[in-house]
Amino acid sequence: MRTANPVPDTNRETVSRLVDLDVVPESIGRELERAVGFGNVLAHQYGTRIDDEIVHRQLGDLGLFVSFVDEVYEYLQDSDAF
């Protein structure tokens, strides 16, 4: 089945699409895009050394992800998707 909105190719494109569709606010989208970029650094081990303190600082506050889940849940509830 073909859709008018194909699945994005990257996580960054997915976040951008969610912002465009008003699923998540732009402020959360910007933070998520940074998190996606940081995840790429970790996953692909760019550079020669990963600083554990930087990783801990980036992952220490998971509130962004809780906010993201809350926003998506609220969007789905409002859209009668359940």
C-alpha positions as CSV (number, residue, x, y, z in Angstrom):
1,M,0.0,0.0,0.0
2,R,1.4,3.4,-1.0
3,T,0.9,6.4,1.3
4,A,1.1,10.1,0.7
5,N,3.6,10.3,3.5
6,P,6.4,7.7,3.1
7,V,8.3,6.7,6.2
8,P,11.3,9.0,6.7
9,D,14.8,7.6,6.0
10,T,16.5,8.9,9.1
11,N,15.6,9.5,12.8
12,R,16.3,13.2,12.3
13,E,13.8,13.3,9.4
14,T,11.3,11.5,11.6
15,V,11.7,14.1,14.4
16,S,11.3,16.9,11.8
17,R,8.1,15.3,10.4
18,L,6.6,14.9,14.0
19,V,7.2,18.7,14.5
20,D,5.7,19.5,11.1
21,L,2.6,17.5,12.0
22,D,2.3,19.2,15.4
23,V,2.8,15.9,17.2
24,V,5.6,17.3,19.3
25,P,6.4,21.0,19.9
26,E,9.3,22.5,18.1
27,S,11.3,23.0,21.4
28,I,11.2,19.2,22.0
29,G,12.0,18.5,18.3
30,R,15.1,20.6,18.5
31,E,16.3,18.8,21.6
32,L,15.5,15.4,20.0
33,E,17.5,16.3,16.9
34,R,20.5,17.0,19.1
35,A,20.0,13.7,20.9
36,V,19.8,11.9,17.6
37,G,23.0,13.5,16.5
38,F,24.7,12.5,19.7
39,G,23.4,9.0,19.3
40,N,24.9,8.8,15.8
41,V,28.3,9.9,17.3
42,L,28.0,7.0,19.9
43,A,26.7,4.4,17.5
44,H,29.3,5.1,14.8
45,Q,32.1,5.9,17.2
46,Y,33.1,9.1,15.4
47,G,36.4,10.4,16.7
48,T,39.1,8.5,18.5
49,R,37.7,8.6,22.1
50,I,34.3,9.0,23.6
51,D,34.3,11.0,26.9
52,D,32.3,9.1,29.5
53,E,31.5,12.3,31.4
54,I,29.9,13.8,28.2
55,V,27.9,10.7,27.7
56,H,26.7,10.7,31.3
57,R,25.8,14.4,31.1
58,Q,23.8,13.9,27.9
59,L,22.0,10.8,29.3
60,G,21.7,12.0,32.9
61,D,18.4,13.7,32.4
62,L,15.9,11.5,30.6
63,G,13.1,14.1,31.0
64,L,13.3,14.9,27.3
65,F,12.3,11.4,26.4
66,V,9.5,11.4,29.0
67,S,8.2,14.6,27.5
68,F,8.4,13.2,24.0
69,V,6.4,10.1,25.0
70,D,3.8,12.2,26.8
71,E,3.4,14.5,23.7
72,V,3.0,11.5,21.4
73,Y,0.6,9.8,23.7
74,E,-1.5,13.0,24.0
75,Y,-1.6,13.4,20.2
76,L,-2.7,9.8,19.8
77,Q,-5.4,10.2,22.5
78,D,-6.7,13.4,20.8
79,S,-6.8,11.8,17.4
80,D,-8.8,8.8,18.6
81,A,-6.1,6.4,17.4
82,F,-6.8,4.1,20.3
